[in-house]
């Protein structure tokens, strides 16, 4: 099989936004080529200590989305360990990508901070350049006057 993916679209769910104190709870990844056609998909829940989740997932946001919080806590129980997820992701990337793997996504710079800390082996195979969708949104709104709807 020809390895044709170059963009690794990633969406991470975390216990919060601090890459030192918080942990990755879930990963969804889509491998695409430059044509944005899907080559492969990967998703996995990550097992995180319930105590850490309870401690970190506090405040107005989690109070407002209590059902989501509880769902993530329950999902984490059946998740895989973070090292297992990292090994699976690295193998998946090696299967579908060539030498260059660009991390892509919405506000992907924040996700990259978590990847650097929790999945160092995955981080090693990612290119230093990233494709951040939010940068395009800023450009089109500022330079072209195009507003994007919130869904």
Residue frames as a rotation matrix with the C-alpha (Angstrom) as fourth column:
UNK 1
0.578 0.816 0.000 0.00
0.816 -0.578 0.000 0.00
0.000 0.000 -1.000 0.00
UNK 2
-0.297 -0.616 0.729 1.27
0.564 -0.729 -0.387 3.45
0.771 0.297 0.564 -0.92
UNK 3
-0.180 0.176 -0.968 1.43
0.918 -0.323 -0.229 5.69
-0.353 -0.930 -0.103 2.14
UNK 4
-0.314 0.115 0.943 -0.45
0.705 -0.637 0.313 8.76
0.636 0.763 0.118 1.00
UNK 5
0.757 0.599 -0.260 -1.48
0.611 -0.508 0.607 10.53
0.231 -0.619 -0.751 4.20
UNK 6
-0.351 -0.865 0.359 0.37
0.562 -0.501 -0.658 13.73
0.749 -0.029 0.662 5.16
UNK 7
-0.406 0.298 0.864 -2.11
-0.597 -0.802 -0.004 15.50
0.692 -0.517 0.504 7.46
UNK 8
-0.605 0.197 -0.771 -2.84
0.615 0.731 -0.296 14.03
0.506 -0.653 -0.564 10.87
UNK 9
-0.194 0.657 0.729 -6.07
-0.402 -0.731 0.552 15.71
0.895 -0.185 0.406 11.99
UNK 10
-0.622 -0.111 -0.775 -6.32
0.586 0.590 -0.555 15.37
0.519 -0.800 -0.302 15.77
UNK 11
0.105 0.621 0.777 -8.93
-0.487 -0.649 0.585 16.32
0.867 -0.440 0.234 18.32
UNK 12
-0.672 -0.373 -0.640 -8.12
0.386 0.562 -0.732 15.71
0.633 -0.739 -0.233 21.98
UNK 13
0.581 0.726 0.369 -10.43
-0.134 -0.362 0.923 15.91
0.803 -0.585 -0.113 24.96
UNK 14
-0.519 -0.822 -0.234 -8.63
0.230 0.130 -0.964 16.66
0.823 -0.554 0.122 28.22
UNK 15
-0.007 0.467 -0.884 -9.46
0.990 0.128 0.060 17.09
0.141 -0.875 -0.464 31.88
UNK 16
0.673 0.142 -0.726 -8.56
0.297 -0.951 0.090 20.78
-0.678 -0.276 -0.682 31.44
UNK 17
0.952 -0.232 0.202 -6.17
0.106 -0.370 -0.923 23.01
0.289 0.900 -0.327 29.51
UNK 18
0.484 -0.826 0.290 -3.01
-0.851 -0.367 0.376 22.82
-0.204 -0.429 -0.880 31.64
UNK 19
0.563 -0.252 -0.788 -0.65
-0.407 0.745 -0.529 20.30
0.720 0.618 0.317 29.99
UNK 20
-0.609 -0.784 0.119 1.25
-0.466 0.233 -0.853 19.86
0.641 -0.576 -0.507 33.27
UNK 21
-0.723 0.360 0.589 -1.72
-0.575 0.160 -0.803 19.21
-0.383 -0.919 0.091 35.58
UNK 22
0.317 0.948 -0.035 -4.32
-0.764 0.234 -0.601 17.83
-0.562 0.217 0.798 33.16
UNK 23
-0.621 -0.467 0.630 -4.44
-0.089 0.840 0.535 14.62
-0.779 0.277 -0.563 31.13
UNK 24
-0.660 0.366 -0.656 -5.71
-0.706 -0.006 0.708 13.48
0.255 0.931 0.262 27.75
UNK 25
-0.269 0.683 0.679 -9.05
-0.522 0.489 -0.699 11.67
-0.809 -0.543 0.224 28.07
UNK 26
0.479 0.527 0.702 -9.81
0.390 0.588 -0.708 10.88
-0.786 0.614 0.076 24.46
UNK 27
-0.538 -0.634 -0.556 -8.24
-0.327 -0.451 0.830 11.10
-0.777 0.628 0.035 21.02
UNK 28
0.641 0.596 0.485 -9.83
0.336 0.350 -0.874 11.13
-0.690 0.723 0.024 17.59
UNK 29
-0.325 -0.823 -0.466 -7.54
-0.293 -0.381 0.877 11.16
-0.899 0.422 -0.117 14.56
UNK 30
0.816 0.491 0.306 -8.10
0.183 0.284 -0.941 11.24
-0.549 0.824 0.142 10.83
UNK 31
-0.357 -0.931 0.071 -5.33
0.261 -0.026 0.965 10.69
-0.897 0.363 0.252 8.28
UNK 32
0.803 0.593 0.050 -5.76
0.227 -0.227 -0.947 12.61
-0.550 0.772 -0.317 5.01
UNK 33
-0.179 -0.780 0.599 -3.77
0.977 -0.068 0.203 13.53
-0.118 0.622 0.774 1.96
UNK 34
-0.909 -0.206 -0.362 -3.54
0.174 -0.978 0.118 17.06
-0.378 0.044 0.925 0.58
UNK 35
-0.706 0.706 0.065 -6.88
-0.047 -0.137 0.989 16.48
0.707 0.695 0.130 -1.14
UNK 36
-0.585 0.380 0.716 -8.40
-0.811 -0.273 -0.518 16.07
-0.002 -0.884 0.468 2.37
UNK 37
0.334 0.645 -0.687 -9.81
-0.566 0.720 0.401 12.65
0.754 0.255 0.605 1.44
UNK 38
0.470 -0.085 0.879 -9.87
-0.830 0.296 0.472 10.34
-0.301 -0.951 0.068 4.45
UNK 39
-0.201 -0.632 -0.748 -7.24
-0.673 0.644 -0.363 7.61
0.712 0.431 -0.555 4.35
UNK 40
-0.291 0.091 -0.952 -7.88
0.544 0.834 -0.087 6.15
0.787 -0.544 -0.292 7.83
UNK 41
0.295 0.432 0.852 -9.42
-0.534 -0.665 0.522 6.95
0.792 -0.609 0.035 11.22
UNK 42
-0.449 -0.404 -0.797 -8.43
0.506 0.620 -0.599 6.18
0.736 -0.673 -0.074 14.81
UNK 43
0.107 0.411 0.906 -10.15
-0.620 -0.685 0.383 6.90
0.777 -0.602 0.182 18.12
UNK 44
-0.138 -0.187 -0.973 -9.62
0.565 0.791 -0.233 5.74
0.813 -0.582 -0.003 21.66
UNK 45
0.829 0.329 0.452 -10.59
-0.239 -0.524 0.818 6.66
0.506 -0.786 -0.356 25.19
UNK 46
-0.254 -0.963 -0.089 -7.68
-0.088 0.114 -0.990 7.02
0.963 -0.243 -0.114 27.60
UNK 47
0.501 0.372 -0.781 -7.78
0.679 0.392 0.621 5.67
0.537 -0.842 -0.056 31.14
UNK 48
-0.349 -0.515 0.783 -7.19
-0.182 -0.783 -0.595 8.45
0.919 -0.350 0.180 33.66
UNK 49
-0.820 -0.002 -0.573 -7.30
0.532 0.368 -0.762 8.14
0.212 -0.930 -0.301 37.45
UNK 50
0.141 0.978 0.153 -10.84
0.762 -0.206 0.613 9.01
0.632 0.030 -0.775 38.60
UNK 51
0.328 -0.078 -0.941 -9.41
0.823 -0.464 0.326 11.08
-0.463 -0.882 -0.088 41.46
UNK 52
-0.738 -0.645 -0.198 -7.51
0.430 -0.676 0.598 13.29
-0.520 0.356 0.776 39.01
UNK 53
-0.610 0.582 0.538 -10.60
0.531 -0.203 0.823 13.70
0.588 0.787 -0.185 36.85
UNK 54
0.407 0.795 -0.450 -12.75
0.866 -0.180 0.466 14.65
0.290 -0.579 -0.762 39.84
UNK 55
0.090 -0.471 -0.877 -10.13
0.700 -0.597 0.393 17.14
-0.708 -0.650 0.276 41.04
UNK 56
-0.816 -0.571 -0.091 -9.38
0.322 -0.579 0.749 18.77
-0.480 0.582 0.657 37.67
UNK 57
-0.668 0.621 0.410 -12.86
0.455 -0.095 0.885 18.80
0.589 0.778 -0.219 36.11
UNK 58
-0.191 0.527 -0.828 -14.29
0.885 -0.273 -0.377 21.48
-0.425 -0.805 -0.414 38.39
UNK 59
-0.855 -0.179 -0.486 -15.69
0.088 -0.975 0.203 24.96
-0.511 0.131 0.850 37.90
UNK 60
-0.155 0.871 -0.467 -18.51
-0.534 -0.471 -0.702 26.64
-0.831 0.141 0.538 36.02
UNK 61
-0.328 -0.007 -0.945 -17.86
-0.926 0.199 0.320 24.88
0.186 0.980 -0.071 32.71
UNK 62
-0.865 -0.074 -0.497 -18.05
-0.059 0.997 -0.045 21.39
0.499 -0.009 -0.867 34.19
UNK 63
-0.724 0.688 -0.047 -20.99
0.062 -0.003 -0.998 22.37
-0.687 -0.725 -0.041 36.37
UNK 64
-0.088 0.682 -0.726 -22.85
-0.837 -0.446 -0.317 23.50
-0.540 0.580 0.610 33.25
UNK 65
0.165 0.066 -0.984 -21.89
-0.811 0.577 -0.098 20.31
0.562 0.814 0.149 31.40
UNK 66
-0.128 -0.187 0.974 -22.21
-0.894 0.446 -0.032 17.85
-0.429 -0.875 -0.224 34.27
UNK 67
0.786 0.482 0.386 -23.60
-0.268 0.830 -0.489 15.09
-0.556 0.281 0.782 32.01
UNK 68
0.757 -0.587 -0.287 -20.65
-0.288 0.094 -0.953 15.37
0.587 0.804 -0.098 29.67
UNK 69
-0.105 -0.801 0.590 -18.27
-0.943 -0.109 -0.315 15.31
0.317 -0.589 -0.743 32.64
UNK 70
0.147 0.239 0.960 -19.89
-0.682 0.727 -0.076 12.16
-0.716 -0.644 0.269 34.03
UNK 71
0.972 0.234 -0.018 -19.89
-0.160 0.603 -0.781 10.53
-0.172 0.762 0.624 30.60
UNK 72
0.420 -0.894 -0.156 -16.15
-0.543 -0.110 -0.833 11.20
0.727 0.434 -0.531 30.20
UNK 73
-0.208 -0.456 0.865 -15.44
-0.969 0.214 -0.120 9.79
-0.130 -0.864 -0.487 33.66
UNK 74
0.496 0.479 0.724 -17.38
-0.389 0.869 -0.307 6.61
-0.776 -0.129 0.617 32.85
UNK 75
0.956 -0.153 -0.250 -15.77
-0.204 0.269 -0.941 6.32
0.211 0.951 0.226 29.41
UNK 76
0.159 -0.973 0.170 -12.31
-0.884 -0.217 -0.414 6.63
0.439 -0.085 -0.894 30.93
UNK 77
0.188 -0.036 0.982 -12.88
-0.744 0.647 0.166 3.51
-0.641 -0.761 0.095 33.03
UNK 78
0.709 0.145 0.690 -13.00
0.228 0.878 -0.420 1.39
-0.667 0.455 0.590 29.88
UNK 79
0.839 -0.421 -0.344 -10.20
-0.537 -0.543 -0.646 3.28
0.086 0.727 -0.681 28.13
UNK 80
0.645 -0.732 -0.221 -6.69
0.609 0.667 -0.430 2.10
0.462 0.143 0.875 27.39
UNK 81
0.437 -0.598 -0.672 -3.60
0.612 -0.350 0.709 3.26
-0.659 -0.721 0.213 29.26
UNK 82
0.766 -0.087 -0.637 -1.83
-0.353 -0.885 -0.303 6.30
-0.538 0.457 -0.709 27.82
UNK 83
-0.344 -0.939 -0.027 1.27
-0.611 0.202 0.765 4.28
-0.713 0.279 -0.643 26.81
UNK 84
-0.353 0.327 0.877 -0.95
0.548 0.832 -0.089 1.73
-0.758 0.449 -0.473 25.03
UNK 85
0.741 0.669 -0.063 -2.73
0.385 -0.500 -0.775 4.53
-0.550 0.550 -0.628 23.17
UNK 86
0.382 -0.678 -0.628 0.59
-0.681 -0.666 0.305 6.09
-0.625 0.311 -0.716 22.22
UNK 87
-0.611 -0.626 0.484 1.92
-0.169 0.701 0.693 2.77
-0.773 0.341 -0.534 20.86
UNK 88
0.040 0.724 0.688 -1.29
0.747 0.436 -0.502 2.27
-0.664 0.534 -0.523 18.88
UNK 89
0.833 0.292 -0.470 -1.11
0.005 -0.853 -0.521 5.80
-0.553 0.432 -0.712 17.46
UNK 90
-0.038 -0.933 -0.358 2.56
-0.696 -0.232 0.679 5.49
-0.717 0.275 -0.641 16.50
UNK 91
-0.626 -0.151 0.765 1.88
0.267 0.880 0.392 2.17
-0.733 0.450 -0.511 14.72
UNK 92
0.397 0.875 0.278 -1.18
0.686 -0.081 -0.724 3.66
-0.610 0.478 -0.632 12.99
UNK 93
0.670 -0.224 -0.708 0.80
-0.413 -0.904 -0.105 6.71
-0.617 0.363 -0.698 11.81
UNK 94
-0.417 -0.909 0.024 3.65
-0.527 0.263 0.808 4.51
-0.741 0.324 -0.588 10.53
UNK 95
-0.334 0.377 0.864 1.13
0.578 0.806 -0.129 2.43
-0.745 0.456 -0.487 8.60
UNK 96
0.509 0.768 0.388 -0.59
0.791 -0.241 -0.562 5.30
-0.338 0.593 -0.731 6.79
UNK 97
0.908 -0.194 -0.371 2.01
-0.232 -0.971 -0.062 8.07
-0.348 0.142 -0.927 6.56
UNK 98
0.590 -0.803 0.089 5.30
0.436 0.224 -0.871 8.51
0.680 0.553 0.482 4.79
UNK 99
-0.319 -0.865 -0.387 8.21
0.849 -0.080 -0.522 10.47
0.421 -0.495 0.760 6.27
UNK 100
-0.928 -0.011 0.373 6.32
-0.078 -0.971 -0.224 13.72
0.365 -0.237 0.900 6.78
UNK 101
-0.169 0.881 -0.443 3.45
0.905 0.317 0.285 13.95
0.391 -0.353 -0.850 9.27
UNK 102
-0.791 0.001 0.612 1.89
-0.098 -0.987 -0.125 17.37
0.604 -0.158 0.781 9.75
UNK 103
-0.634 0.602 -0.486 -0.32
0.718 0.225 -0.659 17.73
-0.287 -0.766 -0.575 12.81
UNK 104
-0.793 0.451 0.409 -3.58
-0.039 -0.708 0.705 19.45
0.608 0.543 0.579 11.85
UNK 105
-0.237 0.796 -0.557 -6.72
0.932 0.348 0.102 20.53
0.275 -0.495 -0.824 13.67
UNK 106
0.470 0.491 0.734 -8.54
0.182 -0.867 0.463 23.32
0.864 -0.084 -0.497 15.45
UNK 107
0.631 -0.345 0.695 -6.34
-0.741 -0.532 0.409 25.08
0.229 -0.773 -0.592 18.03
UNK 108
0.833 -0.281 -0.477 -3.87
0.181 0.953 -0.245 22.24
0.523 0.117 0.844 17.49
UNK 109
-0.124 -0.910 0.395 -1.07
-0.292 -0.347 -0.891 24.11
0.948 -0.226 -0.223 19.25
UNK 110
0.055 0.226 0.973 -2.74
-0.997 -0.032 0.064 23.34
0.046 -0.974 0.224 22.57
UNK 111
0.956 0.292 0.033 -3.14
-0.291 0.956 -0.025 19.68
-0.039 0.014 0.999 21.61
UNK 112
0.470 -0.851 -0.234 0.55
0.029 0.279 -0.960 19.58
0.882 0.444 0.156 20.66
UNK 113
-0.173 -0.512 0.841 1.53
-0.839 -0.370 -0.398 20.65
0.515 -0.775 -0.366 24.20
UNK 114
0.466 0.429 0.774 -0.30
-0.781 0.611 0.131 17.60
-0.416 -0.665 0.620 25.57
UNK 115
0.963 -0.159 -0.216 1.18
-0.011 0.782 -0.623 15.31
0.268 0.603 0.751 22.92
UNK 116
0.144 -0.974 0.175 4.70
-0.400 -0.219 -0.890 16.54
0.905 0.058 -0.421 23.76
UNK 117
-0.255 -0.231 0.939 4.18
-0.957 -0.076 -0.279 15.75
0.136 -0.970 -0.202 27.44
UNK 118
0.265 0.521 0.811 2.12
-0.705 0.679 -0.206 12.55
-0.658 -0.517 0.548 27.34
UNK 119
0.840 0.074 0.537 3.10
0.267 0.805 -0.529 10.91
-0.472 0.588 0.657 24.04
UNK 120
0.272 -0.816 -0.510 6.79
-0.498 -0.573 0.651 11.75
-0.824 0.076 -0.562 23.41
UNK 121
-0.536 -0.473 0.700 7.28
0.297 0.670 0.680 8.93
-0.790 0.573 -0.218 20.87
UNK 122
0.348 0.712 0.610 4.39
0.904 -0.082 -0.420 10.25
-0.249 0.697 -0.672 18.78
UNK 123
0.823 -0.044 -0.566 5.73
-0.016 -0.998 0.054 13.77
-0.568 -0.035 -0.822 19.13
UNK 124
-0.149 -0.989 0.010 9.10
-0.110 0.027 0.994 12.66
-0.983 0.146 -0.113 17.72
UNK 125
-0.554 -0.077 0.829 7.57
0.707 0.482 0.517 11.61
-0.439 0.873 -0.212 14.40
UNK 126
0.618 0.786 0.022 5.48
0.712 -0.547 -0.440 14.78
-0.334 0.287 -0.898 13.94
UNK 127
-0.108 -0.581 0.807 6.84
0.782 -0.550 -0.292 17.57
0.613 0.600 0.514 11.75
UNK 128
-0.699 -0.192 -0.689 7.54
0.635 -0.610 -0.474 20.84
-0.329 -0.769 0.548 13.56
UNK 129
-0.895 0.442 -0.067 5.09
-0.419 -0.779 0.466 22.62
0.154 0.445 0.882 11.23
UNK 130
-0.651 0.753 0.091 1.38
0.531 0.538 -0.655 22.35
-0.542 -0.378 -0.751 11.94
UNK 131
-0.743 0.538 0.399 -1.83
0.167 -0.428 0.888 23.22
0.649 0.726 0.228 10.13
UNK 132
-0.779 0.449 -0.439 -4.13
0.448 -0.092 -0.889 25.09
-0.440 -0.889 -0.129 12.53
UNK 133
-0.238 0.802 0.548 -7.68
0.899 -0.032 0.437 25.66
0.368 0.597 -0.713 11.31
UNK 134
0.526 0.483 -0.700 -8.18
0.752 -0.648 0.118 28.54
-0.397 -0.589 -0.704 13.74
UNK 135
-0.444 -0.734 -0.514 -5.39
0.274 -0.657 0.702 30.46
-0.853 0.171 0.493 11.98
UNK 136
-0.816 0.219 0.534 -7.35
0.543 -0.025 0.839 30.25
0.197 0.975 -0.099 8.74
UNK 137
0.241 0.957 -0.161 -10.45
0.952 -0.201 0.231 31.50
0.189 -0.209 -0.959 10.50
UNK 138
0.212 -0.262 -0.942 -8.54
0.487 -0.807 0.334 34.52
-0.847 -0.530 -0.043 11.82
UNK 139
-0.812 -0.583 0.005 -7.16
0.261 -0.356 0.897 35.22
-0.522 0.730 0.441 8.34
UNK 140
-0.589 0.623 0.514 -10.48
0.698 0.073 0.712 34.98
0.406 0.779 -0.478 6.53
UNK 141
0.450 0.760 -0.468 -12.30
0.891 -0.419 0.176 37.10
-0.062 -0.496 -0.866 9.11
UNK 142
0.186 -0.459 -0.869 -9.56
0.357 -0.792 0.495 39.76
-0.915 -0.403 0.016 9.22
UNK 143
-0.729 -0.636 -0.251 -8.34
-0.013 -0.353 0.935 39.93
-0.684 0.686 0.249 5.65
UNK 144
-0.920 0.365 0.142 -11.43
0.236 0.227 0.945 38.87
0.313 0.903 -0.295 3.73
UNK 145
-0.656 0.691 0.304 -14.30
-0.754 -0.614 -0.233 39.91
0.026 -0.382 0.924 6.01
UNK 146
-0.129 0.587 -0.799 -15.69
-0.295 0.746 0.597 36.36
0.947 0.313 0.076 6.04
UNK 147
-0.280 0.141 0.950 -17.46
-0.959 -0.005 -0.282 35.45
-0.035 -0.990 0.137 9.27
UNK 148
-0.682 0.013 -0.731 -17.83
-0.136 0.980 0.144 31.83
0.718 0.198 -0.667 10.30
UNK 149
0.338 0.889 0.308 -20.91
-0.637 -0.025 0.770 30.54
0.693 -0.457 0.558 12.06
UNK 150
-0.711 -0.412 0.570 -20.57
-0.700 0.484 -0.525 28.79
-0.059 -0.772 -0.632 15.38
UNK 151
-0.205 0.623 -0.755 -22.19
-0.344 0.676 0.652 25.39
0.916 0.393 0.076 15.27
